[in-house]
């Protein structure tokens, strides 16, 4: 049985921010817990239904009173959460089948009647009743999403209303969200998890550039396509930063909700950083973070071995004190990027540089080739910068080392020849000096040593 729900969970339940299975768990608990049922009723009384607000003329969508747009068909749909009767023609789109139900909307597959292009159409749905806050948030989603065009953000193509129901037309995505991915395949290797988060960072950085905060980042709001690209979904909770200072939005899913959202204090980009860190923890461990545990973000505690510096970055992303987190998504990218690919060991990198410089003075041909091979190995292992440097430097050092060796060899031959010539000169000089006395005073040789014809020759 589920334990009693705190206020943040019940507010998220009312505002349609939970997954289907979470809503089912809370409903089962409410049926057995009078205390939580009373708390839920109190929270419901605080949120006025949209029809009551519309009677006062306070809410409109596309310039038309919501009250005048709500017909019996819409009321039946909202009360029963039944799907539309399919197929259904809405404007240029033929609604063909239900794709799924999210926190704020029910999603259909549709086809543009003229372009024959498959699209996704999202309508507001609710769990208890439609509140002004839900309608305003969906209205904000239409405005916000229509401004964003980025490869890592789902593209909004059109918007409108049908029987009072606002809807969005978005690109139809293949693949599945990260919650489904982890449930099906289990936790991800650190490299793959970081690569996914980095793609989400790029989309969020683009949205933050417009002053928009997501406020509900979680695995089910990150969609991974078959080619590995990632899309950020559900911008329904985004708010203009300027508006937040006056009317702070505290939506979000409790499991991934930042402390400032829980405490109802001012939120900013660091709110998304906290939720993104919780999402990274989920990808690494396959576990939903327990925010009640002071050591909730320790991946090793759940059997996931990750580099110490990656754990340090994860800790900083999810620090309970907002001023200790990264200041921007750019800083998060810089901290996570080294772990988005395999890294070579420090020993191999240092050995590659050692052989590269050794090729200048010691057997350039052999050490240079060895340095090039190590550079290639380091590059394949993920150390792209070091690998490329070594692959470029090793042939250069090989040639320089060979040239220096040739020069040294030439000079060594020259000095060797000079030394031999000097030795010969000294030897000849010494022989001359030894022969000179014999020339001046020739010795008397016995006559019997010479032939008769030579012995009678006068001596010179």
C-alpha positions as a Markdown table, in Angstrom:
| # | Residue | x | y | z |
|---|---|---|---|---|
| 1 | Unk | 0.0 | 0.0 | 0.0 |
| 2 | Unk | 1.2 | 3.5 | -0.8 |
| 3 | Unk | 2.1 | 5.6 | 2.2 |
| 4 | Unk | 0.2 | 8.9 | 2.8 |
| 5 | Unk | 0.8 | 11.5 | 0.2 |
| 6 | Unk | 2.3 | 14.9 | 1.0 |
| 7 | Unk | 0.8 | 18.1 | -0.3 |
| 8 | Unk | 3.2 | 18.4 | -3.3 |
| 9 | Unk | 2.1 | 14.9 | -4.6 |
| 10 | Unk | -1.6 | 15.8 | -4.3 |
| 11 | Unk | -1.2 | 19.2 | -6.0 |
| 12 | Unk | 0.6 | 17.4 | -8.9 |
| 13 | Unk | -2.2 | 14.9 | -9.0 |
| 14 | Unk | -4.8 | 17.6 | -9.3 |
| 15 | Unk | -2.8 | 19.5 | -11.9 |
| 16 | Unk | -2.3 | 16.4 | -14.1 |
| 17 | Unk | 1.5 | 16.3 | -13.7 |
| 18 | Unk | 1.8 | 12.6 | -12.8 |
| 19 | Unk | 2.2 | 9.5 | -14.9 |
| 20 | Unk | -0.7 | 7.1 | -15.4 |
| 21 | Unk | 0.6 | 4.6 | -12.9 |
| 22 | Unk | 1.2 | 7.2 | -10.3 |
| 23 | Unk | -2.3 | 8.5 | -10.6 |
| 24 | Unk | -3.6 | 5.0 | -10.2 |
| 25 | Unk | -1.6 | 4.5 | -7.1 |
| 26 | Unk | -2.8 | 7.7 | -5.5 |
| 27 | Unk | -6.4 | 6.9 | -6.4 |
| 28 | Unk | -6.2 | 3.5 | -4.8 |
| 29 | Unk | -4.6 | 5.1 | -1.7 |
| 30 | Unk | -7.3 | 7.8 | -1.5 |
| 31 | Unk | -10.0 | 5.1 | -1.5 |
| 32 | Unk | -8.5 | 3.8 | 1.8 |
| 33 | Unk | -7.2 | 6.9 | 3.5 |
| 34 | Unk | -9.7 | 9.4 | 4.9 |
| 35 | Unk | -6.9 | 11.8 | 5.9 |
| 36 | Unk | -5.5 | 12.1 | 2.3 |
| 37 | Unk | -9.0 | 12.3 | 0.9 |
| 38 | Unk | -9.8 | 15.3 | 3.2 |
| 39 | Unk | -6.5 | 17.0 | 2.2 |
| 40 | Unk | -7.2 | 16.5 | -1.5 |
| 41 | Unk | -10.7 | 18.0 | -1.0 |
| 42 | Unk | -9.2 | 21.0 | 0.7 |
| 43 | Unk | -6.7 | 21.5 | -2.2 |
| 44 | Unk | -9.5 | 21.1 | -4.7 |
| 45 | Unk | -11.5 | 23.8 | -3.0 |
| 46 | Unk | -8.6 | 26.1 | -3.3 |
| 47 | Unk | -8.5 | 25.7 | -7.1 |
| 48 | Unk | -11.7 | 27.1 | -8.7 |
| 49 | Unk | -13.0 | 25.2 | -11.7 |
| 50 | Unk | -12.6 | 26.9 | -15.1 |
| 51 | Unk | -16.3 | 27.3 | -15.6 |
| 52 | Unk | -16.8 | 29.3 | -12.4 |
| 53 | Unk | -13.9 | 31.6 | -13.4 |
| 54 | Unk | -15.2 | 31.9 | -16.9 |
| 55 | Unk | -18.6 | 33.1 | -15.6 |
| 56 | Unk | -16.7 | 36.0 | -14.1 |
| 57 | Unk | -15.2 | 36.8 | -17.6 |
| 58 | Unk | -11.7 | 36.3 | -16.2 |
| 59 | Unk | -10.4 | 33.6 | -18.6 |
| 60 | Unk | -10.4 | 33.5 | -22.4 |
| 61 | Unk | -8.6 | 31.6 | -25.1 |
| 62 | Unk | -8.0 | 33.0 | -28.6 |
| 63 | Unk | -10.3 | 35.9 | -27.6 |
| 64 | Unk | -13.4 | 33.7 | -27.0 |
| 65 | Unk | -14.9 | 33.0 | -23.7 |
| 66 | Unk | -14.2 | 29.4 | -22.5 |
| 67 | Unk | -17.7 | 29.1 | -21.1 |
| 68 | Unk | -19.2 | 29.7 | -24.5 |
| 69 | Unk | -17.0 | 27.1 | -26.1 |
| 70 | Unk | -17.7 | 24.3 | -23.7 |
| 71 | Unk | -20.5 | 22.1 | -25.0 |
| 72 | Unk | -22.0 | 18.9 | -23.8 |
| 73 | Unk | -19.6 | 16.9 | -25.9 |
| 74 | Unk | -16.6 | 18.5 | -24.2 |
| 75 | Unk | -18.1 | 18.0 | -20.8 |
| 76 | Unk | -18.7 | 14.3 | -21.4 |
| 77 | Unk | -15.1 | 14.0 | -22.7 |
| 78 | Unk | -13.6 | 15.7 | -19.7 |
| 79 | Unk | -15.7 | 13.9 | -17.2 |
| 80 | Unk | -15.1 | 10.4 | -18.6 |
| 81 | Unk | -11.7 | 10.9 | -20.2 |
| 82 | Unk | -13.0 | 9.0 | -23.1 |
| 83 | Unk | -11.1 | 9.3 | -26.4 |
| 84 | Unk | -12.6 | 11.1 | -29.3 |
| 85 | Unk | -14.6 | 9.0 | -31.7 |
| 86 | Unk | -12.1 | 8.0 | -34.3 |
| 87 | Unk | -11.5 | 8.8 | -37.1 |
| 88 | Unk | -12.3 | 12.4 | -36.4 |
| 89 | Unk | -11.8 | 15.4 | -38.8 |
| 90 | Unk | -10.5 | 18.5 | -37.1 |
| 91 | Unk | -9.6 | 21.3 | -39.4 |
| 92 | Unk | -6.9 | 20.1 | -41.8 |
| 93 | Unk | -6.3 | 17.0 | -39.7 |
| 94 | Unk | -7.8 | 13.5 | -39.5 |
| 95 | Unk | -7.4 | 12.1 | -36.0 |
| 96 | Unk | -6.7 | 8.4 | -36.4 |
| 97 | Unk | -5.6 | 6.8 | -33.2 |
| 98 | Unk | -4.6 | 7.3 | -29.6 |
| 99 | Unk | -0.8 | 7.4 | -29.0 |
| 100 | Unk | -0.9 | 7.8 | -25.2 |
| 101 | Unk | -1.8 | 9.9 | -22.2 |
| 102 | Unk | 0.6 | 12.3 | -20.5 |
| 103 | Unk | 0.5 | 14.5 | -17.5 |
| 104 | Unk | -1.4 | 17.3 | -19.2 |
| 105 | Unk | -2.7 | 15.9 | -22.4 |
| 106 | Unk | -4.0 | 13.0 | -24.4 |
| 107 | Unk | -1.9 | 12.4 | -27.6 |
| 108 | Unk | -3.3 | 11.3 | -30.9 |
| 109 | Unk | -1.8 | 10.3 | -34.2 |
| 110 | Unk | -3.2 | 12.3 | -37.1 |
| 111 | Unk | -2.6 | 13.0 | -40.8 |
| 112 | Unk | -2.7 | 16.3 | -42.6 |
| 113 | Unk | -5.4 | 15.9 | -45.2 |
| 114 | Unk | -3.6 | 17.9 | -47.9 |
| 115 | Unk | 0.0 | 17.2 | -47.2 |
| 116 | Unk | -0.6 | 13.6 | -46.2 |
| 117 | Unk | 1.9 | 14.1 | -43.4 |
| 118 | Unk | 1.7 | 12.2 | -40.1 |
| 119 | Unk | 1.6 | 14.4 | -37.1 |
| 120 | Unk | 0.8 | 14.2 | -33.3 |
| 121 | Unk | -2.1 | 16.1 | -31.9 |
| 122 | Unk | -2.3 | 16.9 | -28.2 |
| 123 | Unk | -5.5 | 17.8 | -26.3 |
| 124 | Unk | -5.9 | 18.9 | -22.7 |
| 125 | Unk | -7.0 | 16.1 | -20.4 |
| 126 | Unk | -7.5 | 16.0 | -16.7 |
| 127 | Unk | -7.8 | 13.6 | -13.8 |
| 128 | Unk | -10.3 | 15.3 | -11.6 |
| 129 | Unk | -11.5 | 18.5 | -13.2 |
| 130 | Unk | -10.3 | 21.3 | -15.5 |
| 131 | Unk | -8.8 | 24.2 | -13.5 |
| 132 | Unk | -7.9 | 27.7 | -14.7 |
| 133 | Unk | -4.3 | 26.9 | -13.9 |
| 134 | Unk | -4.3 | 23.8 | -16.2 |
| 135 | Unk | -5.9 | 25.8 | -19.0 |
| 136 | Unk | -3.5 | 28.7 | -18.6 |
| 137 | Unk | -0.5 | 26.4 | -18.6 |
| 138 | Unk | -1.7 | 24.7 | -21.8 |
| 139 | Unk | -2.2 | 28.1 | -23.3 |
| 140 | Unk | 1.3 | 29.0 | -22.2 |
| 141 | Unk | 2.6 | 25.8 | -23.8 |
| 142 | Unk | 1.1 | 26.9 | -27.2 |
| 143 | Unk | 2.8 | 30.3 | -27.0 |
| 144 | Unk | 6.1 | 29.0 | -25.7 |
| 145 | Unk | 6.5 | 25.9 | -27.9 |
| 146 | Unk | 5.6 | 27.9 | -31.0 |
| 147 | Unk | 8.6 | 30.1 | -30.5 |
| 148 | Unk | 11.2 | 27.2 | -30.3 |
| 149 | Unk | 12.8 | 25.6 | -33.3 |
| 150 | Unk | 15.7 | 23.4 | -32.3 |
| 151 | Unk | 16.8 | 19.8 | -33.1 |
| 152 | Unk | 16.5 | 18.8 | -29.5 |
| 153 | Unk | 13.1 | 20.3 | -28.8 |
| 154 | Unk | 9.9 | 18.8 | -30.2 |
| 155 | Unk | 8.6 | 21.0 | -33.0 |
| 156 | Unk | 5.1 | 22.6 | -32.7 |
| 157 | Unk | 3.6 | 23.0 | -36.1 |
| 158 | Unk | 0.0 | 24.3 | -35.5 |
| 159 | Unk | -2.5 | 25.1 | -32.7 |
| 160 | Unk | -6.2 | 25.6 | -32.4 |
| 161 | Unk | -9.4 | 24.6 | -30.5 |
| 162 | Unk | -12.0 | 22.0 | -31.0 |
| 163 | Unk | -15.3 | 22.1 | -29.1 |
| 164 | Unk | -13.6 | 24.4 | -26.6 |
| 165 | Unk | -10.6 | 22.1 | -26.2 |
| 166 | Unk | -7.2 | 23.7 | -27.1 |
| 167 | Unk | -4.9 | 21.4 | -29.0 |
| 168 | Unk | -1.3 | 21.4 | -30.3 |
| 169 | Unk | -0.1 | 19.9 | -33.5 |
| 170 | Unk | 3.5 | 18.6 | -33.2 |
| 171 | Unk | 5.9 | 16.5 | -35.2 |
| 172 | Unk | 5.2 | 12.8 | -34.9 |
| 173 | Unk | 8.2 | 11.1 | -33.2 |
| 174 | Unk | 9.3 | 7.5 | -33.5 |
| 175 | Unk | 10.9 | 5.8 | -30.5 |
| 176 | Unk | 10.0 | 6.0 | -26.8 |
| 177 | Unk | 10.6 | 8.2 | -23.8 |
| 178 | Unk | 13.4 | 7.5 | -21.4 |
| 179 | Unk | 11.1 | 6.1 | -18.7 |
| 180 | Unk | 10.0 | 3.3 | -21.1 |
| 181 | Unk | 13.6 | 2.8 | -22.2 |
| 182 | Unk | 14.9 | 2.2 | -18.7 |
| 183 | Unk | 11.9 | 0.0 | -17.7 |
| 184 | Unk | 12.5 | -2.1 | -20.9 |
| 185 | Unk | 16.3 | -2.2 | -21.1 |
| 186 | Unk | 17.5 | -1.3 | -17.6 |
| 187 | Unk | 20.0 | 1.3 | -16.6 |
| 188 | Unk | 22.3 | 2.8 | -19.2 |
| 189 | Unk | 26.1 | 2.8 | -19.4 |
| 190 | Unk | 27.6 | 6.2 | -18.2 |
| 191 | Unk | 28.7 | 7.2 | -21.7 |
| 192 | Unk | 25.2 | 6.7 | -23.2 |
| 193 | Unk | 23.5 | 8.4 | -20.3 |
| 194 | Unk | 25.7 | 11.4 | -20.5 |
| 195 | Unk | 25.3 | 11.7 | -24.3 |
| 196 | Unk | 21.5 | 11.8 | -23.8 |
| 197 | Unk | 21.7 | 14.4 | -21.1 |
| 198 | Unk | 24.1 | 16.5 | -23.2 |
| 199 | Unk | 21.5 | 16.6 | -26.0 |
| 200 | Unk | 18.8 | 17.7 | -23.6 |
| 201 | Unk | 21.3 | 20.4 | -22.4 |
| 202 | Unk | 21.5 | 21.8 | -25.9 |
| 203 | Unk | 17.7 | 22.0 | -26.2 |
| 204 | Unk | 17.3 | 23.6 | -22.7 |
| 205 | Unk | 20.1 | 26.1 | -23.4 |
| 206 | Unk | 18.2 | 27.2 | -26.5 |
| 207 | Unk | 15.0 | 27.5 | -24.4 |
| 208 | Unk | 16.7 | 29.4 | -21.6 |
| 209 | Unk | 18.0 | 31.8 | -24.2 |
| 210 | Unk | 14.4 | 32.8 | -24.7 |
| 211 | Unk | 13.9 | 33.2 | -20.9 |
| 212 | Unk | 11.9 | 30.0 | -20.7 |
| 213 | Unk | 12.2 | 27.4 | -17.9 |
| 214 | Unk | 10.9 | 23.9 | -18.4 |
| 215 | Unk | 10.0 | 23.3 | -14.7 |
| 216 | Unk | 9.1 | 19.6 | -15.3 |
| 217 | Unk | 12.1 | 17.8 | -16.6 |
| 218 | Unk | 11.9 | 14.1 | -16.0 |
| 219 | Unk | 12.7 | 10.9 | -18.0 |
| 220 | Unk | 9.2 | 10.7 | -19.5 |
| 221 | Unk | 9.7 | 14.2 | -20.9 |
| 222 | Unk | 12.8 | 13.2 | -22.8 |
| 223 | Unk | 12.2 | 11.3 | -26.0 |
| 224 | Unk | 14.9 | 9.2 | -27.7 |
| 225 | Unk | 14.5 | 8.4 | -31.4 |
| 226 | Unk | 15.8 | 5.3 | -33.1 |
| 227 | Unk | 18.8 | 7.2 | -34.4 |
| 228 | Unk | 19.8 | 8.2 | -30.9 |
| 229 | Unk | 18.7 | 11.8 | -31.1 |
| 230 | Unk | 16.9 | 13.3 | -28.1 |
| 231 | Unk | 13.9 | 15.6 | -28.0 |
| 232 | Unk | 12.7 | 17.6 | -25.0 |
| 233 | Unk | 8.9 | 17.2 | -24.6 |
| 234 | Unk | 6.1 | 19.0 | -22.7 |
| 235 | Unk | 6.9 | 22.6 | -22.5 |
| 236 | Unk | 3.5 | 23.2 | -20.8 |
| 237 | Unk | 5.2 | 24.3 | -17.6 |
| 238 | Unk | 7.5 | 26.9 | -19.1 |
| 239 | Unk | 7.1 | 30.5 | -18.0 |
| 240 | Unk | 8.6 | 33.7 | -19.0 |
| 241 | Unk | 11.3 | 34.6 | -16.5 |
| 242 | Unk | 9.9 | 38.1 | -16.1 |
| 243 | Unk | 6.5 | 36.7 | -15.2 |
| 244 | Unk | 8.0 | 34.3 | -12.6 |
| 245 | Unk | 9.2 | 37.1 | -10.4 |
| 246 | Unk | 5.6 | 38.1 | -9.9 |
| 247 | Unk | 3.7 | 34.8 | -10.1 |
| 248 | Unk | 6.1 | 31.9 | -9.3 |
| 249 | Unk | 5.0 | 28.6 | -10.8 |
| 250 | Unk | 5.5 | 25.6 | -8.6 |
| 251 | Unk | 4.5 | 22.8 | -10.9 |
| 252 | Unk | 6.5 | 19.7 | -11.6 |
| 253 | Unk | 6.7 | 16.0 | -10.7 |
| 254 | Unk | 7.7 | 15.5 | -7.0 |
| 255 | Unk | 10.3 | 12.8 | -7.7 |
| 256 | Unk | 12.3 | 15.2 | -9.8 |
| 257 | Unk | 11.1 | 18.5 | -8.3 |
| 258 | Unk | 13.7 | 21.0 | -7.1 |
| 259 | Unk | 13.8 | 22.2 | -3.5 |
| 260 | Unk | 12.7 | 25.7 | -4.6 |
| 261 | Unk | 9.6 | 24.2 | -6.3 |
| 262 | Unk | 8.8 | 22.3 | -3.1 |
| 263 | Unk | 9.4 | 25.3 | -0.9 |
| 264 | Unk | 7.6 | 27.7 | -3.3 |
| 265 | Unk | 10.5 | 30.1 | -3.7 |
| 266 | Unk | 11.7 | 31.8 | -6.8 |
| 267 | Unk | 12.8 | 29.5 | -9.6 |
| 268 | Unk | 15.3 | 30.0 | -12.5 |
| 269 | Unk | 17.5 | 27.9 | -14.8 |
| 270 | Unk | 19.0 | 26.1 | -11.8 |
| 271 | Unk | 15.6 | 24.5 | -11.3 |
| 272 | Unk | 16.0 | 22.7 | -14.6 |
| 273 | Unk | 19.6 | 21.8 | -13.7 |
| 274 | Unk | 18.4 | 20.1 | -10.5 |
| 275 | Unk | 15.7 | 18.1 | -12.3 |
| 276 | Unk | 18.2 | 17.2 | -15.1 |
| 277 | Unk | 20.6 | 15.9 | -12.5 |
| 278 | Unk | 17.9 | 13.7 | -11.0 |
| 279 | Unk | 17.1 | 12.4 | -14.5 |
| 280 | Unk | 20.8 | 11.6 | -15.1 |
| 281 | Unk | 20.8 | 9.7 | -11.8 |
| 282 | Unk | 17.7 | 7.7 | -13.0 |
| 283 | Unk | 19.5 | 6.8 | -16.3 |
| 284 | Unk | 22.6 | 5.7 | -14.5 |
| 285 | Unk | 20.9 | 3.6 | -11.8 |
| 286 | Unk | 17.4 | 2.8 | -13.1 |
| 287 | Unk | 16.2 | 4.1 | -9.7 |
| 288 | Unk | 13.9 | 7.0 | -9.0 |
| 289 | Unk | 15.8 | 9.4 | -6.7 |
| 290 | Unk | 14.6 | 9.4 | -3.1 |
| 291 | Unk | 14.8 | 13.1 | -2.3 |
| 292 | Unk | 14.1 | 12.4 | 1.4 |
| 293 | Unk | 17.5 | 10.6 | 1.6 |
| 294 | Unk | 20.5 | 13.1 | 2.2 |
| 295 | Unk | 22.6 | 10.8 | 0.1 |
| 296 | Unk | 20.0 | 10.3 | -2.6 |
| 297 | Unk | 22.2 | 11.0 | -5.6 |
| 298 | Unk | 25.0 | 8.6 | -4.8 |
| 299 | Unk | 25.1 | 6.2 | -7.8 |
| 300 | Unk | 27.5 | 3.8 | -6.1 |
| 301 | Unk | 24.9 | 3.2 | -3.4 |
| 302 | Unk | 22.7 | 1.6 | -6.0 |
| 303 | Unk | 25.4 | -0.5 | -7.6 |
| 304 | Unk | 26.4 | 1.8 | -10.5 |
| 305 | Unk | 30.1 | 2.5 | -10.9 |
| 306 | Unk | 30.8 | 5.9 | -12.4 |
| 307 | Unk | 33.9 | 8.1 | -12.5 |
| 308 | Unk | 34.5 | 10.1 | -9.4 |
| 309 | Unk | 34.4 | 13.4 | -11.2 |
| 310 | Unk | 31.1 | 12.5 | -12.9 |
| 311 | Unk | 29.7 | 11.8 | -9.5 |
| 312 | Unk | 31.0 | 15.1 | -8.3 |
| 313 | Unk | 29.3 | 16.9 | -11.3 |
| 314 | Unk | 26.1 | 15.0 | -10.5 |
| 315 | Unk | 26.3 | 16.1 | -6.8 |
| 316 | Unk | 26.7 | 19.7 | -7.9 |
| 317 | Unk | 23.8 | 19.5 | -10.3 |
| 318 | Unk | 21.5 | 18.3 | -7.5 |
| 319 | Unk | 22.8 | 20.3 | -4.6 |
| 320 | Unk | 20.0 | 21.2 | -2.2 |
| 321 | Unk | 21.3 | 24.7 | -2.0 |
| 322 | Unk | 20.6 | 26.5 | -5.2 |
| 323 | Unk | 23.7 | 28.8 | -5.1 |
| 324 | Unk | 26.0 | 25.8 | -5.0 |
| 325 | Unk | 24.7 | 24.3 | -8.3 |
| 326 | Unk | 26.1 | 25.1 | -11.7 |
| 327 | Unk | 25.2 | 28.6 | -12.8 |
| 328 | Unk | 24.1 | 27.6 | -16.3 |
| 329 | Unk | 23.5 | 24.8 | -18.7 |
| 330 | Unk | 26.7 | 25.7 | -20.4 |
| 331 | Unk | 28.6 | 24.8 | -17.2 |
| 332 | Unk | 26.8 | 21.5 | -17.0 |
| 333 | Unk | 27.8 | 20.7 | -20.6 |
| 334 | Unk | 31.4 | 21.5 | -19.8 |
| 335 | Unk | 31.4 | 19.3 | -16.7 |
| 336 | Unk | 29.7 | 16.3 | -18.4 |
| 337 | Unk | 31.3 | 16.4 | -21.9 |
| 338 | Unk | 34.5 | 14.5 | -20.9 |
| 339 | Unk | 32.4 | 11.5 | -19.9 |
| 340 | Unk | 30.4 | 11.4 | -23.2 |
| 341 | Unk | 33.0 | 9.1 | -24.8 |
| 342 | Unk | 35.5 | 6.4 | -23.8 |
| 343 | Unk | 38.6 | 7.9 | -22.2 |
| 344 | Unk | 42.1 | 6.5 | -22.6 |
| 345 | Unk | 44.2 | 5.9 | -19.5 |
| 346 | Unk | 46.7 | 8.5 | -18.3 |
| 347 | Unk | 49.6 | 6.0 | -18.7 |
| 348 | Unk | 48.9 | 5.4 | -22.4 |
| 349 | Unk | 48.6 | 9.1 | -23.0 |
| 350 | Unk | 51.9 | 9.9 | -21.2 |
| 351 | Unk | 53.6 | 7.0 | -22.9 |
| 352 | Unk | 52.5 | 8.3 | -26.3 |
| 353 | Unk | 54.0 | 11.7 | -25.6 |
| 354 | Unk | 57.2 | 10.2 | -24.2 |
| 355 | Unk | 57.7 | 8.1 | -27.4 |
| 356 | Unk | 56.9 | 11.2 | -29.5 |
| 357 | Unk | 59.6 | 13.3 | -28.0 |
| 358 | Unk | 62.0 | 10.3 | -27.7 |
| 359 | Unk | 61.9 | 9.9 | -31.4 |
| 360 | Unk | 63.8 | 13.2 | -31.7 |
| 361 | Unk | 67.0 | 11.6 | -30.2 |
| 362 | Unk | 66.7 | 7.8 | -30.0 |
| 363 | Unk | 66.0 | 5.5 | -32.9 |
| 364 | Unk | 63.6 | 7.9 | -34.6 |
| 365 | Unk | 62.1 | 5.4 | -37.0 |
| 366 | Unk | 61.1 | 2.8 | -34.4 |
| 367 | Unk | 60.0 | 5.2 | -31.6 |
| 368 | Unk | 58.2 | 7.5 | -34.1 |
| 369 | Unk | 56.1 | 4.7 | -35.5 |
| 370 | Unk | 55.4 | 3.4 | -31.9 |
| 371 | Unk | 54.2 | 7.0 | -31.0 |
| 372 | Unk | 51.9 | 7.2 | -34.0 |
| 373 | Unk | 50.3 | 3.8 | -33.1 |
| 374 | Unk | 49.8 | 4.9 | -29.5 |
| 375 | Unk | 48.2 | 8.1 | -30.7 |
| 376 | Unk | 45.8 | 6.1 | -32.8 |
| 377 | Unk | 45.0 | 3.9 | -29.9 |
| 378 | Unk | 44.3 | 6.9 | -27.6 |
| 379 | Unk | 42.1 | 8.5 | -30.2 |
| 380 | Unk | 40.0 | 5.3 | -30.5 |
| 381 | Unk | 39.7 | 5.1 | -26.8 |
| 382 | Unk | 38.1 | 8.5 | -26.7 |
| 383 | Unk | 41.0 | 10.8 | -25.9 |
| 384 | Unk | 40.5 | 12.6 | -29.2 |
| 385 | Unk | 42.6 | 15.7 | -28.5 |
| 386 | Unk | 45.7 | 13.8 | -27.2 |
| 387 | Unk | 45.4 | 11.1 | -29.8 |
| 388 | Unk | 45.3 | 13.7 | -32.7 |
| 389 | Unk | 48.2 | 15.6 | -31.2 |
| 390 | Unk | 50.3 | 12.5 | -31.0 |
| 391 | Unk | 49.4 | 11.3 | -34.5 |
| 392 | Unk | 50.4 | 14.7 | -35.9 |
| 393 | Unk | 53.5 | 15.2 | -33.8 |
| 394 | Unk | 55.0 | 11.7 | -34.2 |
| 395 | Unk | 55.8 | 11.8 | -37.9 |
| 396 | Unk | 57.1 | 15.4 | -37.5 |
| 397 | Unk | 59.3 | 14.3 | -34.6 |
| 398 | Unk | 60.4 | 11.2 | -36.6 |
| 399 | Unk | 61.5 | 13.4 | -39.6 |
| 400 | Unk | 63.3 | 15.9 | -37.3 |
| 401 | Unk | 65.0 | 13.1 | -35.4 |
| 402 | Unk | 66.1 | 11.4 | -38.6 |
| 403 | Unk | 67.5 | 14.8 | -39.9 |
| 404 | Unk | 69.3 | 15.4 | -36.7 |
| 405 | Unk | 70.7 | 11.9 | -36.8 |
| 406 | Unk | 71.9 | 12.3 | -40.4 |
| 407 | Unk | 73.6 | 15.6 | -39.5 |
| 408 | Unk | 75.2 | 14.1 | -36.5 |
| 409 | Unk | 76.4 | 11.1 | -38.6 |
| 410 | Unk | 77.8 | 13.4 | -41.2 |
| 411 | Unk | 79.7 | 15.4 | -38.7 |
| 412 | Unk | 80.9 | 12.3 | -36.9 |
| 413 | Unk | 82.4 | 11.0 | -40.3 |
| 414 | Unk | 84.0 | 14.4 | -40.9 |
| 415 | Unk | 85.7 | 14.5 | -37.5 |
| 416 | Unk | 86.8 | 10.9 | -37.9 |
| 417 | Unk | 88.4 | 11.6 | -41.3 |
| 418 | Unk | 90.1 | 14.6 | -39.8 |
| 419 | Unk | 91.4 | 12.6 | -36.9 |
| 420 | Unk | 92.8 | 9.9 | -39.3 |
| 421 | Unk | 94.5 | 12.5 | -41.4 |
| 422 | Unk | 96.0 | 14.1 | -38.4 |
| 423 | Unk | 97.3 | 10.7 | -37.2 |
| 424 | Unk | 98.8 | 10.0 | -40.6 |
| 425 | Unk | 100.5 | 13.3 | -40.7 |
| 426 | Unk | 102.0 | 12.8 | -37.2 |
| 427 | Unk | 103.1 | 9.3 | -38.2 |
| 428 | Unk | 104.8 | 10.5 | -41.4 |
| 429 | Unk | 106.5 | 13.3 | -39.5 |
| 430 | Unk | 107.8 | 10.9 | -36.9 |
| 431 | Unk | 109.2 | 8.5 | -39.6 |
| 432 | Unk | 110.9 | 11.4 | -41.3 |
| 433 | Unk | 112.4 | 12.4 | -38.0 |
| 434 | Unk | 113.7 | 8.8 | -37.5 |
| 435 | Unk | 115.1 | 8.5 | -41.0 |
| 436 | Unk | 116.9 | 11.8 | -41.1 |
| 437 | Unk | 119.9 | 10.7 | -38.9 |
| 438 | Unk | 120.4 | 7.7 | -41.2 |
| 439 | Unk | 120.5 | 9.9 | -44.2 |
| 440 | Unk | 123.1 | 12.2 | -42.7 |
| 441 | Unk | 125.3 | 9.3 | -41.3 |
| 442 | Unk | 124.7 | 6.3 | -43.4 |
| 443 | Unk | 125.9 | 3.1 | -41.7 |
| 444 | Unk | 128.9 | 1.0 | -43.1 |
| 445 | Unk | 127.5 | -2.2 | -44.4 |
| 446 | Unk | 129.8 | -5.3 | -44.8 |
| 447 | Unk | 130.9 | -5.9 | -48.4 |
| 448 | Unk | 129.6 | -9.5 | -48.3 |
| 449 | Unk | 126.1 | -8.2 | -47.9 |
| 450 | Unk | 126.1 | -6.7 | -51.4 |
| 451 | Unk | 126.9 | -8.2 | -54.9 |
| 452 | Unk | 130.3 | -7.6 | -56.4 |
| 453 | Unk | 129.0 | -5.3 | -59.0 |
| 454 | Unk | 127.3 | -3.2 | -56.4 |
| 455 | Unk | 130.1 | -3.2 | -53.9 |
| 456 | Unk | 132.5 | -1.4 | -56.3 |
| 457 | Unk | 130.0 | 1.5 | -56.9 |
| 458 | Unk | 130.9 | 4.7 | -55.2 |
| 459 | Unk | 128.8 | 5.6 | -52.3 |
| 460 | Unk | 126.6 | 8.6 | -52.6 |
